[in-house]
Amino acid sequence: MLKKALSKEGIDFRPESYKWSLIQALLSRGDRRLTQLLLKVREHGDSAGAFKRAFKEMEGTIPPMEFYVHRTDMPGDSVLPWSHLEGPLSLDTLKQHAERAAVLM
């Protein structure tokens, strides 16, 4: 209904799957502890269901998905999977942006 209404206005609306949004958050906030999980996901077929199955198999050996996905108290010195990459913004600038965003929450 929303997509149809927006298309009349010339807006191309493409909703994203909630499950895949969670997986994207997991991959962007995950750490080395997820290595074995990702290998299991690959074995199970690289689907959203494969992530759920892999987490269930590894229960108790790694933090639950919620730890990575819904966490709002990540310390500023957390090492993220992409921390070694250099981008156009310095780490200090990214920290400033995070601090400003935290105030808005």
Secondary structure by P-SEA (a helix, b strand, c coil): caaaaaaaaccccccccaaaaaaaaaaaaccccaaaaaaaaaaacccaaaaaaaaaaaccccccccccccccccccccccccccccccccaaaaaaaaaaaaaac
